[in-house]
């Protein structure tokens, strides 16, 4: 059951990163004052959470 908890945790972290990135892109679309550094950082977090989730489910 511990592995399932880890899978759930990593999955939820990735979904959270997706939602935050989506909100950031919407903000950028509506207000171009959003700095591209924020977008880059968000994409890096999105990539990291996806990599962690894929490792947990067994995809290298």
Buried (B, 14 or more C-beta within 10 A) or exposed (E): EEEEEBBEEBBEBBEEBBEEBEEBBEBBEEEEEBEEEEBEEBBEBBEEBBBBBEEBEEEE
